[in-house]
Structure formats: C-alpha cells, structure tokens
Amino acid sequence: MPEPRGTHEHNYTCEEVVELATEYVEGAMGPEETTLFEFHLNFCDGCETFVDQIRASAGAAGRLGAEDVPADVRERLLEAFREWRRS
Amino acid sequence: MESRVHADETTLVARLRDGDEEAFAEVVEALYPAMIAVARGYVRTRALAEDVVQEAWLGVLRGLDRFEGRSSFRTWALTIVANIARTRAVREARSVPFSAFEPDAGGPSVEPERFRGPDDPYPGHWRSYPTDWRTLPEGKLLSDETLAVVRAAIGDLPDAQRAVITLRDVTGCSSEEVCAALGLTEGNQRVLLHRARAKVRARLEEHLDA
C-alpha cells in the first residue's frame, strides 16, 4: 500500500483531487487552489497518474474521428441547397 | 476539420452565398457531428436529432445573408441547431427535460472503496494507485480496440454528459461554444464534462487493467 510521502499532500485528499481534475486540466482553478493542487500532485504518484488518465481519456475521445453524414441525410441537404440556390 | 472551416471562414461564407455546392458539402461534413451532439442534448432519439439538424441547415441557408461573422460560423450554426432543438423538445412528448442539463448530485468520479476509510491514518488517500498508462506499449491507448471502448462508454452516458464530452473532446468545441449552444453555465459545463471524462476513464481502466 503506498504511503503518502509528505505533509503537503494533506491539503487535499486524493478523494478530493479526483473530483477537481477537470477543473485543473481546464485551467479553471484559481491560483491558490492550483498551488495546493500541484503540491499534492508533486507528492502523490497516484493522483498525478489520475490527472494524466483524465487527460488521456479526453485525448482518446478526440481520436474517435468524425462520423460520416448518412447518405440519405446528405442527399436531402444537397437537394435543399440546390433549391435554396434557385430561390 | 473544424479548424479548417474556422480558418477559411470568410471564404467559406462567400462560397456558400455564391451557391458553391462543394463548399456546402464540405461544411456539412465538418459540422455534422457537433450539430448532432447539440441536438441530442435536447431531443431523445437519433432520428429526431437528424431531423433537427436538417431543419437547422435550412435555417443556416436562410440566415446566411445576415451572418456577420461576430461569432464563428460554427458557433452561429450550433446556436441555430440549439434553438430548433429546444422548440422541438417542447413539442415532443419524449424530449429530454431541461433539467437534464442541471447537474444532479451524481456519484463520485472514482469508487469510494478505492480510497482509505475514516479510521485509516491517511483517510481519503488511494489504497492502491491507478496504473500509469504512459508505461503502456506504444499505440495501445489509441488502438482501435481501446477507441471502441471509449466510443461505447460515451454512448452509454446520460444525454447531457454525452452532449458535452462529444462537443468538447470529440469535436473540439470550446467551452464558450458549448455553454452557448446548450445553455449551460461555465461551471455546469465543467461538472458535466468531468463526470463524462471520469466515466470514460473508468471504462478505459477496466479495459486496460484486464
């Protein structure tokens, strides 16, 4: 079982850190909270890994690729475009 | 794809106004996933969302002469989708209630059992650390198999969370665009995004640790 490595880690518990991960990653955290949060990450490999996993999850979602427009939808839209062009 | 549309926006709008069908086909391809995601935030079924998006494109074409470029073309188009979807949601019995965008209490991002209890000398700290994905074999995280897990996890999310993560992480919209299109505050948008990412993370962990 990993032992917490320093007193700074105790500003936030790991259980709190995991709920703040997106706020941190998004840069939406205030400067004081950011300092405390980063102190925790510096001392806690588990939370540092968790924040990386949140980033990686967002990154993987970004690799899903655009879904294709269904052929029938595409046809109807192009037809609507031609009609609009004629009007 | 979105960034290309964004970069050449003035040209794009001019080409559309000129009746350039190729330009129209391109922009439909580029914006379709984001438009569907916005519509799905309001209406229950995929079919209804496709209807909304088609109607929105008619609105885009009709409004093209009034588009002044104060917002990006995408933001403007997504707002049109949202307005139509909202109207439709009021009409349809099976629509998503507006409260779907109010983040409820929701569960924790990580199962509470993963943390030490109140009687432990270090309450609220990990019992055992999550696995470091940076040590995975190259390509494992972005393999087709792993991405299928991500896609399934997003598909299983509640409507509002799915709409937000699709717009932010899959199609690359900014938080401002998402807040405008879905009528969310910045804070609520972030809560929904966090819940969604946390669930995708948990599914990935389950898959990668197996």
Contacts between the chains, C-beta under 8 A, distances in Angstrom:
chain1	res1	chain2	res2	distance
A	1	B	127	6.3
A	1	B	128	6.6
A	2	B	126	6.5
A	2	B	128	7.0
A	2	B	129	5.7
A	3	B	122	7.6
A	4	B	122	5.2
A	4	B	125	5.6
A	9	B	125	7.8
A	13	B	115	7.4
A	13	B	123	6.9
A	13	B	124	2.9
A	13	B	125	6.2
A	14	B	115	6.1
A	14	B	124	6.1
A	14	B	125	4.8
A	14	B	126	4.9
A	15	B	108	7.6
A	15	B	110	7.5
A	15	B	112	7.4
A	15	B	115	4.6
A	15	B	124	4.1
A	15	B	125	7.7
A	16	B	124	6.8
A	18	B	108	7.7
A	18	B	109	4.9
A	18	B	110	4.8
A	18	B	198	7.5
A	19	B	108	7.1
A	19	B	109	5.6
A	19	B	194	7.4
A	21	B	109	7.5
A	21	B	194	7.0
A	21	B	197	7.9
A	21	B	198	7.8
A	22	B	190	6.0
A	22	B	193	5.7
A	22	B	194	3.6
A	22	B	197	5.9
A	22	B	198	8.0
A	23	B	190	6.1
A	23	B	194	7.3
A	26	B	175	7.1
A	26	B	190	6.2
A	26	B	193	7.7
A	28	B	186	7.5
A	28	B	190	6.1
A	44	B	125	7.8
A	44	B	126	7.7
A	45	B	129	5.8
A	46	B	125	7.8
A	46	B	126	4.0
A	46	B	128	8.0
A	46	B	129	3.6
A	46	B	130	6.3
A	47	B	126	7.6
A	49	B	129	6.1
A	49	B	130	5.1
A	49	B	131	7.4
A	49	B	132	4.9
A	49	B	133	7.8
A	50	B	110	7.6
A	50	B	130	5.6
A	52	B	132	7.3
A	52	B	133	6.8
A	52	B	134	6.4
A	53	B	130	6.2
A	53	B	133	5.9
A	53	B	201	5.1
A	53	B	204	7.4
A	53	B	205	7.2
A	54	B	197	5.4
A	54	B	198	7.3
A	54	B	201	5.9
A	56	B	133	5.4
A	56	B	141	6.2
A	56	B	201	8.0
A	56	B	204	7.7
A	57	B	150	7.4
A	57	B	197	5.2
A	57	B	200	4.5
A	57	B	201	4.4
A	57	B	204	5.9
A	58	B	168	7.7
A	58	B	169	4.6
A	58	B	197	5.7
A	59	B	169	8.0
A	60	B	141	6.2
A	60	B	142	6.4
A	60	B	146	6.7
A	60	B	147	6.3
A	60	B	150	4.9
A	60	B	200	7.6
A	60	B	204	7.0
A	61	B	150	5.7
A	61	B	154	6.7
A	61	B	165	6.2
A	61	B	169	3.8
A	61	B	170	5.1
A	61	B	197	8.0
A	61	B	200	6.5
A	62	B	169	5.5
A	62	B	170	6.5
A	62	B	172	6.7
A	63	B	142	5.5
A	63	B	147	6.1
A	64	B	147	6.0
A	64	B	150	6.5
A	64	B	151	5.8
A	64	B	154	7.9
A	64	B	170	5.4
A	66	B	1	6.0
A	66	B	29	7.2
A	66	B	30	7.6
A	66	B	32	7.3
A	66	B	33	5.2
A	66	B	171	7.5
A	67	B	32	7.2
A	67	B	33	5.2
A	67	B	36	7.7
A	68	B	29	7.9
A	69	B	28	6.0
A	69	B	29	5.9
A	69	B	32	4.8
A	70	B	50	7.2
A	73	B	50	5.8
A	73	B	53	7.5
A	73	B	54	6.5
A	74	B	25	7.4
A	74	B	28	6.8
A	76	B	54	6.2
A	77	B	24	7.7
A	77	B	28	5.6
A	77	B	54	6.4
A	77	B	57	5.5
A	78	B	21	6.6
A	78	B	24	7.1
A	78	B	25	6.6
A	80	B	54	7.4
A	80	B	57	6.5
A	80	B	58	5.8
A	80	B	61	7.1
A	81	B	19	7.9
A	81	B	21	6.2
A	81	B	24	4.8
A	81	B	61	6.7
A	82	B	21	7.1
A	84	B	58	7.5
A	84	B	61	4.4
A	84	B	62	7.5
A	85	B	19	3.9
A	85	B	21	7.9
